[in-house]
Amino acid sequence: MSDTDALRAWLVLLRTPGLGLATLRERLAADRDIVAVLGHLRGSPTRLGEAASAWLKRPDEARLAADLAWLDAPGHRLLSCTDADFPSLLEHIPQPPAALFVDGDASLLLHPQVAIVGARGATPGGLAHARRFATALAQAGFVVTSGMADGVDGAAHAAALAADASTIAVIGTGPDLVYPRKHQALARAIASRGALVSEFPPGTAPRADHFPRRNRLIAGLSLGTLVIEAGLKSGSLITARLAGEQGREVFALPGSVHNPLARGCHRLIREGVRLVEDPDELIEVLAPAARALGVELATRLAGSPPGPSPSTPPGDPEHQRLRQALGHDPATLDELATRTGLPLAALSSTLLMLELDGQVESLPGNRYQCVC
């Protein structure tokens, strides 16, 4: 089986009408090969209905060719659940995705993330809070994740980029479309310095039911979700609920009792969500989970059994090599990669663990300095 055969099989199956995630993953667990899954489903078409049977028998070759052309562009990838670098956090959510279309750096999906969500029509104060929290979280080593919507989402993404950090946007359209259209420049910046992520194939237009599906991925990728300004019927409350159901931390920022966009946050707080006023409070809560995820990432990249406890600053040769390479003057990520010979993903993971342990400080311009 060639890589092209496997990729084509994935695209055919991801576009099959009525083929649910559970069915696809069940067949994949049984057959352990995506081409075999396609052959099996083609051999039992009545199980899926007429539309699925017709598509499996004769898929739209022009559409598949367009999908393959999109994936052939630099920085574009189909990240499947059978890939070694598929984010493990997504395996523990209800209805985990079978595959994700990624425009940008797919390795960022493995890094500790915090979701920042809130009202599309946020107040100036709400936007300022989104920028403040996103900047602090990015400087602390977290990847800021949101949905690229207007309002709080867009402000959080822009603030992370302004802090010379990466950010992830999980979108409710195909990876080649931008919604809302006003975020064209923001989308290009995110793809260039972070990642655009979609469960939907190229060309998929926005639909109302796509956004709750997107929200489960935002919550699932993140160690915690922060809600900044949300009305009582806000979609951000769906993201918060999903995060809670997935066992993740949920935080809400209180606001004025006269602000209708604070009511959703106040309801979350009444229901037991953590009230947060300062980014340091959120960082303190999530730091242990971030360390654990960093250790898991380093272990996965090294292909070795787990090492020290996540709460203990690692002392392996990679950490010692990195500390020696840092010296006393600030250095960029690329400079450290050259000095240490470590892959960028492993280097980012190691820097994050040292930063969370107070041994390394991140500076503007994607630079790092040893705290001596």
C-alpha positions as CSV (number, residue, x, y, z in Angstrom):
1,M,0.0,0.0,0.0
2,S,1.4,3.4,-1.0
3,D,1.0,6.6,0.9
4,T,-1.1,7.9,-2.0
5,D,-3.4,5.0,-1.7
6,A,-3.9,5.5,2.0
7,L,-4.4,9.3,1.6
8,R,-7.0,8.7,-1.1
9,A,-8.8,6.2,1.0
10,W,-8.9,8.7,3.9
11,L,-10.4,11.3,1.6
12,V,-13.0,9.0,0.2
13,L,-14.1,7.9,3.6
14,L,-14.1,11.4,5.2
15,R,-16.4,12.6,2.4
16,T,-18.7,9.5,2.6
17,P,-22.3,10.7,3.4
18,G,-23.7,9.2,6.6
19,L,-20.5,7.6,7.7
20,G,-20.2,8.5,11.3
21,L,-17.0,8.8,13.3
22,A,-17.8,5.9,15.5
23,T,-18.3,3.6,12.5
24,L,-15.1,4.7,10.9
25,R,-13.1,4.3,14.0
26,E,-14.7,0.9,14.8
27,R,-13.7,-0.4,11.3
28,L,-10.3,1.1,11.6
29,A,-9.8,-0.7,14.9
30,A,-10.9,-4.0,13.4
31,D,-9.0,-3.7,10.0
32,R,-6.0,-1.6,11.2
33,D,-5.6,-0.2,7.7
34,I,-7.5,2.6,6.1
35,V,-7.4,1.0,2.6
36,A,-8.8,-2.2,4.1
37,V,-11.6,-0.2,5.8
38,L,-12.5,1.3,2.4
39,G,-12.6,-2.1,0.8
40,H,-14.7,-3.5,3.7
41,L,-17.3,-0.7,3.5
42,R,-17.5,-1.0,-0.3
43,G,-18.2,-4.7,0.2
44,S,-21.1,-4.1,2.5
45,P,-22.7,-0.9,1.1
46,T,-26.3,-1.5,2.3
47,R,-25.2,-0.8,5.9
48,L,-24.6,2.9,5.2
49,G,-27.5,3.8,3.0
50,E,-28.0,4.7,-0.7
51,A,-26.1,8.0,-0.7
52,A,-23.0,6.4,1.0
53,S,-23.2,3.4,-1.3
54,A,-23.4,5.6,-4.4
55,W,-20.4,7.7,-3.3
56,L,-18.2,4.7,-2.3
57,K,-19.0,3.0,-5.7
58,R,-18.2,6.1,-7.7
59,P,-16.7,9.0,-5.8
60,D,-16.4,12.5,-7.3
61,E,-12.9,12.3,-8.8
62,A,-12.7,16.1,-9.4
63,R,-13.4,16.7,-5.7
64,L,-10.8,14.2,-4.6
65,A,-8.3,15.7,-7.0
66,A,-9.0,19.1,-5.4
67,D,-8.5,17.7,-2.0
68,L,-5.2,16.1,-3.0
69,A,-4.1,19.4,-4.6
70,W,-4.8,21.2,-1.3
71,L,-2.8,18.7,0.7
72,D,0.1,18.9,-1.8
73,A,0.7,22.5,-0.9
74,P,3.5,23.4,1.6
75,G,2.3,23.3,5.2
76,H,-0.9,21.4,4.5
77,R,-1.5,18.0,6.1
78,L,-4.1,15.4,6.9
79,L,-3.4,14.3,10.4
80,S,-5.1,11.0,11.0
81,C,-5.8,9.2,14.2
82,T,-3.4,6.5,13.1
83,D,-0.5,8.9,12.9
84,A,2.1,8.8,15.7
85,D,1.8,12.5,16.3
86,F,-2.0,12.7,16.5
87,P,-2.8,14.6,19.8
88,S,-3.5,12.1,22.5
89,L,-5.8,14.5,24.4
90,L,-8.4,14.1,21.6
91,E,-8.5,10.4,22.1
92,H,-10.2,11.0,25.5
93,I,-13.2,13.1,24.3
94,P,-16.6,11.9,23.2
95,Q,-16.7,11.4,19.4
96,P,-13.0,11.8,18.8
97,P,-12.2,12.9,15.3
98,A,-10.8,10.4,12.8
99,A,-8.6,13.0,11.1
100,L,-7.9,16.7,11.0
101,F,-6.9,19.0,8.1
102,V,-4.0,21.2,9.2
103,D,-2.6,24.3,7.6
104,G,0.5,25.2,9.5
105,D,2.6,23.5,12.2
106,A,0.8,20.3,13.1
107,S,3.3,19.6,16.0
108,L,1.7,22.5,17.9
109,L,-1.3,20.3,18.5
110,L,0.9,18.2,20.9
111,H,1.8,21.2,23.0
112,P,0.0,22.4,26.2
113,Q,-2.9,24.6,25.1
114,V,-5.4,26.9,26.8
115,A,-8.6,27.8,25.0
116,I,-9.8,31.4,25.2
117,V,-13.4,31.9,24.1
118,G,-16.1,34.5,24.5
119,A,-18.6,36.8,22.9
120,R,-18.4,37.8,19.2
121,G,-19.8,41.2,20.1
122,A,-17.5,41.6,23.1
123,T,-17.2,45.0,24.8
124,P,-13.9,46.9,24.7
125,G,-13.2,45.7,28.2
126,G,-13.8,42.1,27.2
127,L,-11.4,42.4,24.3
128,A,-8.8,44.0,26.5
129,H,-9.2,41.0,28.9
130,A,-8.8,38.6,26.0
131,R,-5.6,40.3,24.9
132,R,-4.2,40.4,28.5
133,F,-4.8,36.7,29.2
134,A,-3.6,35.6,25.8
135,T,-0.4,37.6,26.1
136,A,0.4,36.2,29.6
137,L,-0.4,32.6,28.7
138,A,1.7,32.8,25.5
139,Q,4.6,34.3,27.5
140,A,4.2,31.5,30.0
141,G,4.7,28.9,27.2
142,F,1.1,27.9,26.5
143,V,-0.4,27.8,23.0
144,V,-3.5,29.9,22.8
145,T,-6.3,28.0,21.1
146,S,-9.6,29.5,19.9
147,G,-12.1,29.4,17.1
148,M,-11.1,32.5,15.0
149,A,-14.6,34.0,15.5
150,D,-15.1,37.7,15.7
151,G,-14.7,39.3,19.1
152,V,-12.9,37.5,21.9
153,D,-11.5,34.7,19.7
154,G,-9.9,37.0,17.2
155,A,-8.5,39.3,20.0
156,A,-6.9,36.2,21.7
157,H,-5.3,35.0,18.5
158,A,-4.0,38.4,17.6
159,A,-2.5,39.0,21.0
160,A,-0.7,35.7,21.0
161,L,0.8,36.5,17.6
162,A,1.8,40.0,18.8
163,A,3.7,38.3,21.7
164,D,5.7,36.4,19.0
165,A,4.0,33.2,20.1
166,S,2.1,30.5,18.3
167,T,-1.7,30.1,18.3
168,I,-4.1,27.5,17.0
169,A,-7.5,28.3,15.4
170,V,-10.0,25.4,15.1
171,I,-12.5,26.4,12.4
172,G,-16.0,25.4,11.4
173,T,-15.3,25.4,7.7
174,G,-13.0,23.6,5.3
175,P,-9.3,24.5,5.9
176,D,-9.2,26.6,2.7
177,L,-12.0,28.9,3.7
178,V,-12.0,31.8,6.2
179,Y,-15.1,32.7,8.3
180,P,-15.7,35.5,9.0
181,R,-14.2,36.9,5.9
182,K,-12.8,39.9,7.7
183,H,-10.2,37.5,9.3
184,Q,-8.4,36.8,6.0
185,A,-5.2,38.5,7.2
186,L,-5.5,36.9,10.7
187,A,-6.0,33.4,9.1
188,R,-2.8,33.9,7.0
189,A,-0.8,34.9,10.1
190,I,-2.1,32.0,12.1
191,A,-1.2,29.5,9.4
192,S,2.2,31.0,9.0
193,R,3.1,31.1,12.7
194,G,0.7,28.6,14.2
195,A,-1.9,26.3,12.8
196,L,-5.4,26.3,11.3
197,V,-7.2,23.1,12.1
198,S,-10.5,21.7,10.7
199,E,-12.4,18.5,10.8
200,F,-14.0,19.4,7.5
201,P,-12.6,18.7,4.0
202,P,-11.6,21.6,1.8
203,G,-14.4,23.6,0.3
204,T,-16.8,23.0,3.2
205,A,-18.9,26.1,3.8
206,P,-19.9,27.3,7.3
207,R,-23.0,25.8,8.7
208,A,-24.7,26.3,12.1
209,D,-24.2,22.7,13.2
210,H,-20.4,22.8,12.4
211,F,-19.6,25.1,15.2
212,P,-20.7,22.9,18.2
213,R,-18.6,20.2,16.6
214,R,-15.7,22.6,16.3
215,N,-16.2,23.6,20.0
216,R,-15.6,20.1,21.2
217,L,-12.2,20.1,19.5
218,I,-11.3,23.4,21.0
219,A,-12.1,22.1,24.4
220,G,-10.5,18.7,23.7
221,L,-7.2,20.0,22.6
222,S,-6.9,22.3,25.6
223,L,-5.9,21.6,29.2
224,G,-8.3,24.4,30.3
225,T,-10.9,26.7,28.8
226,L,-11.3,30.4,29.8
227,V,-14.6,32.1,29.1
228,I,-14.4,35.9,28.8
229,E,-17.8,37.6,28.3
230,A,-20.7,35.3,27.3
231,G,-24.4,35.8,27.1
232,L,-26.8,33.2,28.5
233,K,-27.2,31.7,25.0
234,S,-23.5,32.0,23.9
235,G,-21.8,29.2,22.0
236,S,-18.9,29.8,24.4
237,L,-21.0,28.1,27.1
238,I,-21.2,25.0,24.9
239,T,-17.4,25.0,24.8
240,A,-17.2,25.4,28.6
241,R,-19.7,22.6,29.1
242,L,-17.8,20.3,26.8
243,A,-14.6,21.0,28.5
244,G,-16.1,20.2,31.9
245,E,-17.5,16.9,30.5
246,Q,-14.1,16.1,29.2
247,G,-12.6,16.5,32.6
248,R,-10.7,19.7,31.7
249,E,-10.4,22.8,33.8
250,V,-12.9,25.6,33.1
251,F,-12.4,29.2,34.2
252,A,-14.7,32.2,33.9
253,L,-14.0,35.9,34.2
254,P,-16.6,37.8,36.3
255,G,-18.0,41.1,35.1
256,S,-20.4,43.9,35.9
257,V,-23.9,42.9,36.9
258,H,-25.1,45.5,34.4
259,N,-23.3,43.8,31.5
260,P,-25.5,41.2,29.8
261,L,-22.4,39.6,28.4
262,A,-21.3,38.8,32.0
263,R,-24.3,36.7,32.8
264,G,-23.1,33.5,31.1
265,C,-19.8,33.8,33.1
266,H,-21.7,34.4,36.3
267,R,-23.9,31.4,35.7
268,L,-20.8,29.2,35.1
269,I,-19.3,30.5,38.4
270,R,-22.5,29.7,40.3
271,E,-22.3,26.2,38.8
272,G,-18.8,25.7,40.3
273,V,-16.5,26.9,37.5
274,R,-13.3,28.5,38.8
275,L,-13.5,32.3,39.1
276,V,-10.3,33.8,37.7
277,E,-9.2,37.5,37.8
278,D,-5.5,37.3,36.9
279,P,-3.6,35.1,34.3
280,D,-1.2,33.9,37.0
281,E,-4.1,32.1,38.8
282,L,-4.9,30.1,35.6
283,I,-1.2,29.4,34.9
284,E,-0.7,28.1,38.5
285,V,-3.7,25.7,38.1
286,L,-2.6,24.3,34.7
287,A,1.2,24.2,35.2
288,P,1.2,20.6,36.6
289,A,-0.9,19.3,33.7
290,A,1.3,21.2,31.2
291,R,4.4,19.6,32.8
292,A,2.8,16.1,32.4
293,L,2.0,16.8,28.8
294,G,5.5,18.1,28.1
295,V,7.0,14.9,29.6
296,E,4.6,12.8,27.4
297,L,5.6,14.7,24.3
298,A,9.3,14.4,25.0
299,T,8.8,10.6,25.7
300,R,6.9,10.1,22.5
301,L,9.4,12.0,20.4
302,A,12.3,10.0,22.0
303,G,10.4,6.7,21.7
304,S,11.5,5.8,25.2
305,P,9.7,4.8,28.4
306,P,8.5,7.6,30.7
307,G,11.3,9.2,32.8
308,P,11.0,11.4,35.9
309,S,7.8,12.4,37.5
310,P,6.2,15.4,35.8
311,S,6.5,17.4,39.0
312,T,10.3,16.9,39.0
313,P,12.6,19.0,36.8
314,P,14.1,16.5,34.4
315,G,17.8,16.0,34.5
316,D,18.4,13.9,31.4
317,P,21.2,14.8,28.9
318,E,18.8,16.7,26.6
319,H,18.0,19.1,29.5
320,Q,21.6,19.5,30.4
321,R,22.6,20.1,26.8
322,L,19.9,22.8,26.5
323,R,20.9,24.6,29.7
324,Q,24.5,24.7,28.5
325,A,23.4,26.0,25.1
326,L,21.3,28.8,26.7
327,G,24.3,30.4,28.5
328,H,23.6,33.9,29.9
329,D,22.4,35.7,26.8
330,P,19.0,35.4,25.1
331,A,18.9,33.0,22.2
332,T,16.2,32.3,19.6
333,L,14.6,28.9,19.1
334,D,16.5,28.4,15.8
335,E,19.8,29.3,17.5
336,L,19.2,26.7,20.3
337,A,18.2,24.1,17.7
338,T,21.6,24.7,16.0
339,R,23.6,24.6,19.2
340,T,21.9,21.5,20.7
341,G,21.1,19.5,17.5
342,L,17.6,18.8,19.0
343,P,14.5,18.6,16.7
344,L,12.3,21.8,17.1
345,A,9.4,19.8,18.6
346,A,11.6,18.2,21.3
347,L,13.3,21.5,21.9
348,S,10.0,23.3,22.4
349,S,8.8,20.6,24.8
350,T,12.1,20.8,26.8
351,L,12.0,24.6,27.0
352,L,8.4,24.5,28.2
353,M,9.2,22.1,31.1
354,L,12.2,24.2,32.1
355,E,10.1,27.4,31.9
356,L,7.4,26.0,34.0
357,D,10.0,25.0,36.6
358,G,11.3,28.5,36.6
359,Q,14.7,27.6,35.1
360,V,14.1,29.4,31.7
361,E,12.4,32.7,30.8
362,S,10.7,33.3,27.5
363,L,11.3,36.8,26.0
364,P,9.8,38.7,23.1
365,G,11.0,37.7,19.6
366,N,10.7,33.9,20.3
367,R,13.9,34.2,22.5
368,Y,14.8,32.3,25.7
369,Q,17.2,33.0,28.5
370,C,18.4,30.9,31.4
371,V,17.3,32.1,34.8
372,C,20.5,31.8,36.9
